[in-house]
Amino acid sequence: LSSDGAVFVVRGVDNWFYPVKTGIMLRKSQEFSLLPNHIDRWCGGGSRQGVNTWIEGYPGRGHWMKMFFQINGDKQEVSAGRHVATQDGELQFYCHDDVVNDNSGQIRIKVLLHDQ
């Protein structure tokens, strides 16, 4: 990973069954920053077909269409800013939705690692 970080594309169809694998192996307590692109959007299907949203998903709909990251099974909502790895493992991203076949769009996210 360069000092400029790395950018990954998380599509609306990338759910927890098929997360975006970054290849970034984190150590427990390692600090890293997540910088989601503020212009990108994605869209769920069904009752929200055609209604775009960002990493926070649809208001009042629980976790539907929120972006999450996971490290070795530990799942957390993505937010812009600094985070700390809770365990060792690969950093992965996904869109929280179990029926993704009619989802669309994508959100780019930049990852920066911090020195320990």
Backbone as a chain_set.jsonl record, in Angstrom:
{"seq": "LSSDGAVFVVRGVDNWFYPVKTGIMLRKSQEFSLLPNHIDRWCGGGSRQGVNTWIEGYPGRGHWMKMFFQINGDKQEVSAGRHVATQDGELQFYCHDDVVNDNSGQIRIKVLLHDQ", "coords": {"N": [[0.857, -1.185, 0.0], [0.685, 2.129, -0.948], [1.967, 5.326, 0.252], [0.046, 7.113, -0.386], [-2.242, 5.738, -0.12], [-4.878, 3.405, -1.014], [-7.462, 2.83, -3.401], [-10.68, 1.436, -3.469], [-13.422, -0.148, -5.118], [-16.695, -0.473, -4.237], [-19.468, -2.175, -5.02], [-23.051, -1.976, -5.349], [-23.961, -4.547, -5.455], [-22.197, -6.07, -4.058], [-22.328, -7.914, -1.46], [-22.324, -9.298, 1.96], [-21.877, -11.952, 1.403], [-20.261, -11.926, -0.793], [-17.909, -10.099, -0.386], [-15.848, -7.169, -1.004], [-12.594, -7.855, -1.31], [-9.688, -6.563, -0.024], [-7.025, -7.246, 0.241], [-5.488, -6.099, 2.119], [-3.862, -6.649, 4.998], [-4.524, -6.327, 8.295], [-3.33, -5.595, 11.6], [-4.292, -6.302, 14.959], [-5.318, -3.482, 16.758], [-4.158, -1.759, 14.966], [-4.144, 1.343, 13.309], [-6.196, 2.925, 10.865], [-7.452, 4.833, 8.094], [-10.578, 5.617, 6.578], [-11.892, 6.817, 3.619], [-14.582, 7.55, 2.102], [-15.862, 8.191, -1.179], [-17.524, 11.177, -1.783], [-19.216, 11.799, -3.839], [-20.092, 9.543, -5.186], [-22.771, 7.111, -5.489], [-25.188, 4.562, -4.578], [-27.866, 2.229, -5.218], [-30.69, 0.587, -3.965], [-32.92, -2.167, -4.675], [-36.333, -3.15, -5.257], [-38.662, -1.547, -3.176], [-37.217, 0.781, -3.168], [-36.142, 1.186, -5.636], [-34.425, 3.083, -7.982], [-33.957, 5.152, -6.192], [-31.358, 6.812, -5.006], [-28.655, 6.377, -2.643], [-26.147, 6.902, -0.085], [-23.242, 5.89, 1.832], [-24.556, 5.646, 4.247], [-26.945, 4.374, 3.884], [-30.524, 3.768, 3.662], [-32.602, 6.024, 5.368], [-34.365, 5.156, 8.327], [-34.603, 2.495, 7.67], [-33.153, 0.505, 8.929], [-30.168, -1.334, 8.58], [-30.136, -1.425, 5.848], [-28.586, -1.137, 2.783], [-26.379, 0.177, 3.804], [-22.858, 0.845, 3.989], [-20.454, -1.449, 5.039], [-17.478, -2.465, 6.826], [-15.348, -5.27, 7.319], [-13.274, -7.219, 9.444], [-11.843, -10.142, 9.68], [-14.385, -11.256, 10.272], [-15.438, -9.498, 12.174], [-17.706, -6.974, 12.108], [-18.346, -3.644, 11.064], [-19.945, -0.464, 10.708], [-19.171, 1.645, 7.96], [-17.585, 4.73, 8.268], [-16.474, 8.013, 7.536], [-13.126, 8.728, 8.249], [-10.853, 8.028, 10.987], [-10.065, 4.737, 12.095], [-9.775, 1.78, 14.209], [-8.325, -1.358, 14.107], [-9.937, -4.204, 15.35], [-9.108, -6.742, 15.535], [-6.753, -9.163, 14.14], [-6.514, -9.488, 10.604], [-7.876, -9.592, 7.2], [-8.907, -6.617, 5.596], [-12.116, -5.952, 4.501], [-14.877, -4.937, 2.407], [-18.422, -4.262, 2.152], [-21.806, -4.018, 0.865], [-24.691, -3.685, 2.752], [-27.077, -5.816, 2.236], [-29.32, -8.394, 1.503], [-30.593, -9.269, -0.788], [-29.416, -8.7, -3.734], [-29.595, -8.623, -6.471], [-31.011, -6.693, -7.958], [-29.82, -4.331, -7.316], [-27.903, -1.321, -7.86], [-25.178, 0.824, -8.943], [-22.214, 2.215, -7.314], [-19.666, 2.746, -4.813], [-16.72, 4.407, -4.272], [-13.912, 3.892, -2.138], [-11.304, 5.091, -0.181], [-8.398, 3.844, 1.383], [-6.227, 4.424, 4.006], [-3.27, 3.636, 5.691], [-1.926, 3.892, 8.983], [1.101, 4.685, 10.692], [2.474, 2.6, 13.217]], "CA": [[0.0, 0.0, 0.0], [1.52, 3.332, -1.034], [1.666, 6.341, 1.269], [-1.17, 7.788, -0.846], [-3.361, 4.847, 0.13], [-5.419, 2.619, -2.125], [-8.894, 3.047, -3.598], [-11.433, 0.23, -3.803], [-14.774, 0.088, -5.601], [-17.684, -1.356, -3.61], [-20.705, -2.076, -5.809], [-24.284, -2.29, -4.632], [-24.18, -6.001, -5.483], [-21.159, -6.718, -3.236], [-22.826, -8.042, -0.089], [-21.455, -10.038, 2.872], [-21.522, -13.24, 0.809], [-19.215, -11.642, -1.788], [-17.351, -8.791, -0.063], [-14.665, -6.706, -1.732], [-11.377, -8.21, -0.571], [-8.682, -5.548, -0.324], [-5.657, -7.749, 0.334], [-4.812, -5.365, 3.197], [-3.871, -7.417, 6.241], [-4.372, -5.449, 9.45], [-3.032, -6.189, 12.907], [-5.123, -5.777, 16.039], [-4.952, -2.149, 17.255], [-3.602, -0.927, 13.907], [-5.02, 2.441, 12.913], [-6.355, 3.144, 9.433], [-8.502, 5.802, 7.772], [-11.464, 5.322, 5.461], [-12.354, 8.047, 2.987], [-15.529, 7.244, 1.027], [-16.087, 9.243, -2.158], [-18.782, 11.852, -1.45], [-20.038, 11.97, -5.038], [-20.634, 8.239, -5.59], [-24.024, 6.656, -4.878], [-25.73, 3.282, -5.019], [-29.322, 2.181, -5.16], [-31.291, -0.721, -3.72], [-34.051, -2.511, -5.539], [-37.628, -3.227, -4.58], [-39.378, -0.303, -2.905], [-36.3, 1.921, -3.318], [-35.586, 1.198, -6.998], [-34.301, 4.432, -8.519], [-33.68, 6.118, -5.129], [-29.943, 6.675, -4.644], [-28.228, 6.655, -1.277], [-24.701, 6.877, 0.113], [-22.795, 4.841, 2.76], [-25.436, 5.552, 5.419], [-28.137, 3.602, 3.548], [-31.82, 4.452, 3.651], [-33.078, 6.389, 6.708], [-35.52, 4.431, 8.83], [-34.633, 1.14, 7.113], [-32.127, -0.326, 9.573], [-28.851, -1.335, 7.937], [-30.294, -1.651, 4.419], [-27.737, -0.399, 1.852], [-25.24, 0.818, 4.456], [-21.576, 0.218, 3.71], [-19.769, -2.002, 6.194], [-16.197, -3.14, 6.652], [-15.159, -6.376, 8.254], [-11.931, -7.745, 9.64], [-11.948, -11.473, 10.275], [-15.74, -11.489, 10.773], [-15.921, -8.387, 12.991], [-18.346, -6.06, 11.156], [-18.618, -2.297, 11.551], [-20.391, 0.478, 9.687], [-18.157, 2.556, 7.444], [-17.725, 6.173, 8.446], [-15.257, 8.697, 7.12], [-12.234, 9.048, 9.352], [-9.899, 7.077, 11.553], [-10.593, 3.53, 12.73], [-8.78, 0.905, 14.817], [-8.637, -2.774, 13.894], [-10.255, -4.9, 16.605], [-8.426, -8.035, 15.488], [-5.936, -9.387, 12.951], [-7.231, -10.042, 9.466], [-7.981, -8.811, 5.972], [-9.939, -5.596, 5.52], [-13.062, -6.2, 3.415], [-16.018, -4.024, 2.377], [-19.635, -4.77, 1.501], [-23.082, -3.323, 0.949], [-25.573, -4.496, 3.587], [-28.336, -6.178, 1.581], [-29.284, -9.835, 1.215], [-31.075, -9.491, -2.154], [-28.655, -7.664, -4.429], [-29.659, -8.763, -7.93], [-31.538, -5.501, -8.608], [-29.101, -3.15, -6.846], [-27.045, -0.695, -8.863], [-24.274, 1.855, -8.453], [-20.988, 1.838, -6.607], [-19.034, 3.801, -4.024], [-15.276, 4.225, -4.106], [-13.437, 4.188, -0.793], [-9.852, 5.129, -0.066], [-7.875, 3.331, 2.647], [-4.891, 4.896, 4.398], [-2.742, 2.984, 6.892], [-1.14, 4.79, 9.829], [2.25, 4.05, 11.343], [2.249, 2.152, 14.588]], "C": [[0.893, 1.234, 0.0], [1.132, 4.315, 0.066], [0.43, 7.158, 0.893], [-2.413, 6.949, -0.602], [-3.769, 4.08, -1.112], [-6.921, 2.835, -2.176], [-9.542, 1.748, -4.058], [-12.839, 0.627, -4.227], [-15.696, -0.947, -4.969], [-18.992, -1.134, -4.362], [-21.913, -2.427, -4.94], [-24.598, -3.771, -4.601], [-23.152, -6.771, -4.665], [-21.655, -6.814, -1.798], [-21.877, -8.913, 0.743], [-21.104, -11.427, 2.354], [-20.356, -13.095, -0.164], [-18.606, -10.267, -1.525], [-16.171, -8.449, -0.977], [-13.449, -6.986, -0.851], [-10.266, -7.259, -0.987], [-7.265, -6.106, -0.4], [-4.853, -7.044, 1.422], [-4.969, -6.158, 4.489], [-3.569, -6.47, 7.404], [-4.024, -6.251, 10.689], [-3.951, -5.558, 13.957], [-4.506, -4.49, 16.572], [-4.309, -1.264, 16.198], [-4.623, 0.134, 13.498], [-5.02, 2.602, 11.399], [-7.481, 4.15, 9.235], [-9.281, 5.335, 6.559], [-12.02, 6.639, 4.937], [-13.28, 7.702, 1.833], [-15.714, 8.45, 0.104], [-17.468, 9.851, -1.929], [-19.705, 12.054, -2.641], [-20.755, 10.675, -5.418], [-21.913, 7.905, -4.832], [-24.328, 5.234, -5.334], [-27.208, 3.251, -4.722], [-29.775, 0.752, -4.907], [-32.435, -0.966, -4.689], [-35.355, -2.447, -4.774], [-38.257, -1.862, -4.408], [-38.515, 0.938, -3.067], [-35.635, 1.955, -4.701], [-35.58, 2.625, -7.535], [-34.024, 5.511, -7.487], [-32.244, 5.897, -4.642], [-29.698, 6.997, -3.182], [-26.706, 6.555, -1.222], [-24.368, 5.788, 1.139], [-23.726, 4.654, 3.945], [-26.716, 4.791, 5.137], [-29.4, 4.448, 3.587], [-32.294, 4.753, 5.068], [-34.336, 5.606, 7.088], [-35.627, 3.001, 8.342], [-33.554, 0.248, 7.704], [-30.798, -0.203, 8.847], [-28.928, -1.433, 6.42], [-29.482, -0.635, 3.606], [-26.658, 0.435, 2.54], [-23.966, 0.108, 4.022], [-20.949, -0.217, 5.031], [-18.356, -2.407, 5.812], [-16.151, -4.275, 7.651], [-13.695, -6.777, 8.263], [-12.098, -9.059, 10.371], [-13.306, -11.688, 10.943], [-16.288, -10.396, 11.662], [-16.413, -7.293, 12.05], [-18.655, -4.72, 11.804], [-19.087, -1.428, 10.395], [-19.228, 1.358, 9.261], [-18.549, 3.983, 7.791], [-16.407, 6.79, 8.018], [-14.412, 8.995, 8.35], [-11.406, 7.866, 9.807], [-10.611, 5.932, 12.265], [-9.44, 2.734, 13.327], [-9.221, -0.54, 14.611], [-8.846, -3.461, 15.237], [-9.616, -6.284, 16.669], [-7.576, -8.115, 14.228], [-6.811, -9.914, 11.825], [-7.273, -9.104, 8.283], [-9.14, -7.826, 6.06], [-10.803, -5.867, 4.29], [-14.229, -5.228, 3.545], [-17.221, -4.704, 1.742], [-20.809, -3.827, 1.705], [-24.044, -4.219, 1.725], [-26.929, -4.681, 2.902], [-28.259, -7.663, 1.26], [-29.816, -10.172, -0.172], [-30.473, -8.382, -3.011], [-28.839, -7.664, -5.948], [-30.216, -7.538, -8.643], [-30.925, -4.208, -8.062], [-28.25, -2.585, -7.979], [-26.136, 0.322, -8.184], [-23.08, 1.302, -7.716], [-20.477, 3.033, -5.835], [-17.56, 3.456, -3.89], [-14.896, 4.619, -2.687], [-11.926, 4.082, -0.758], [-9.459, 4.656, 1.334], [-6.465, 3.864, 2.854], [-4.483, 4.156, 5.66], [-1.881, 3.968, 7.661], [-0.023, 4.005, 10.498], [1.904, 3.696, 12.769], [3.334, 2.664, 15.486]], "O": [[1.765, 1.368, 0.859], [0.105, 4.157, 0.725], [-0.166, 7.817, 1.745], [-3.526, 7.409, -0.855], [-3.08, 4.108, -2.132], [-7.576, 3.002, -1.147], [-9.017, 1.051, -4.927], [-13.381, 1.623, -3.749], [-15.503, -2.151, -5.144], [-19.552, -0.038, -4.342], [-21.783, -3.1, -3.917], [-25.423, -4.209, -3.799], [-23.223, -7.997, -4.584], [-21.43, -5.902, -1.002], [-20.771, -9.231, 0.305], [-20.133, -12.026, 2.815], [-19.563, -14.021, -0.34], [-18.762, -9.359, -2.341], [-15.586, -9.317, -1.626], [-13.308, -6.41, 0.227], [-9.939, -7.16, -2.17], [-6.397, -5.507, -1.036], [-3.678, -7.349, 1.627], [-6.076, -6.314, 5.005], [-2.487, -5.886, 7.477], [-4.374, -7.425, 10.813], [-4.333, -4.395, 13.831], [-3.3, -4.427, 16.809], [-3.946, -0.125, 16.495], [-5.812, -0.15, 13.36], [-3.993, 2.44, 10.739], [-8.352, 4.302, 10.091], [-8.729, 4.738, 5.635], [-12.542, 7.461, 5.69], [-12.824, 7.572, 0.697], [-15.722, 9.594, 0.561], [-18.466, 9.132, -1.885], [-20.86, 12.441, -2.467], [-21.882, 10.703, -5.912], [-22.12, 8.344, -3.701], [-23.799, 4.762, -6.34], [-27.741, 4.139, -4.056], [-29.302, -0.182, -5.554], [-32.854, -0.072, -5.424], [-35.458, -1.762, -3.756], [-38.377, -1.101, -5.368], [-39.045, 2.049, -3.1], [-34.665, 2.686, -4.901], [-36.612, 3.296, -7.54], [-33.869, 6.677, -7.851], [-31.956, 4.919, -3.952], [-30.425, 7.776, -2.565], [-26.063, 6.17, -2.199], [-25.146, 4.847, 1.298], [-23.692, 3.606, 4.59], [-27.509, 4.575, 6.054], [-29.349, 5.677, 3.551], [-32.382, 3.843, 5.891], [-35.243, 5.423, 6.276], [-36.644, 2.349, 8.576], [-33.087, -0.677, 7.038], [-30.352, 0.902, 8.536], [-27.892, -1.517, 5.76], [-29.676, 0.574, 3.734], [-26.078, 1.32, 1.91], [-23.985, -1.086, 3.722], [-20.917, 0.536, 6.004], [-18.061, -2.659, 4.644], [-16.82, -4.251, 8.684], [-12.986, -6.691, 7.26], [-12.454, -9.083, 11.55], [-13.38, -12.233, 12.044], [-17.496, -10.354, 11.895], [-15.628, -6.742, 11.278], [-19.152, -4.654, 12.928], [-18.681, -1.626, 9.25], [-18.407, 1.767, 10.081], [-19.701, 4.386, 7.626], [-15.352, 6.165, 8.124], [-14.924, 9.46, 9.368], [-11.277, 6.855, 9.116], [-11.619, 6.13, 12.942], [-8.277, 2.971, 13.003], [-10.361, -0.896, 14.909], [-8.032, -3.319, 16.15], [-9.588, -6.917, 17.724], [-7.661, -7.251, 13.355], [-7.737, -10.69, 12.059], [-6.779, -7.978, 8.339], [-10.221, -8.166, 6.54], [-10.291, -5.996, 3.178], [-14.538, -4.753, 4.638], [-17.078, -5.599, 0.909], [-20.806, -2.968, 2.586], [-24.196, -5.393, 1.389], [-27.805, -3.82, 2.98], [-27.226, -8.137, 0.789], [-29.526, -11.249, -0.691], [-30.968, -7.255, -3.012], [-28.297, -6.798, -6.636], [-29.932, -7.346, -9.826], [-31.443, -3.12, -8.312], [-27.922, -3.288, -8.935], [-26.305, 0.64, -7.007], [-22.946, 0.095, -7.517], [-20.801, 4.179, -6.145], [-17.197, 2.363, -3.454], [-15.465, 5.543, -2.105], [-11.344, 3.111, -1.241], [-10.09, 5.011, 2.33], [-5.615, 3.759, 1.969], [-5.269, 4.059, 6.602], [-1.183, 4.787, 7.063], [-0.173, 2.828, 10.825], [1.145, 4.395, 13.44], [3.321, 2.392, 16.687]]}, "num_chains": 1, "name": "protein.A"}
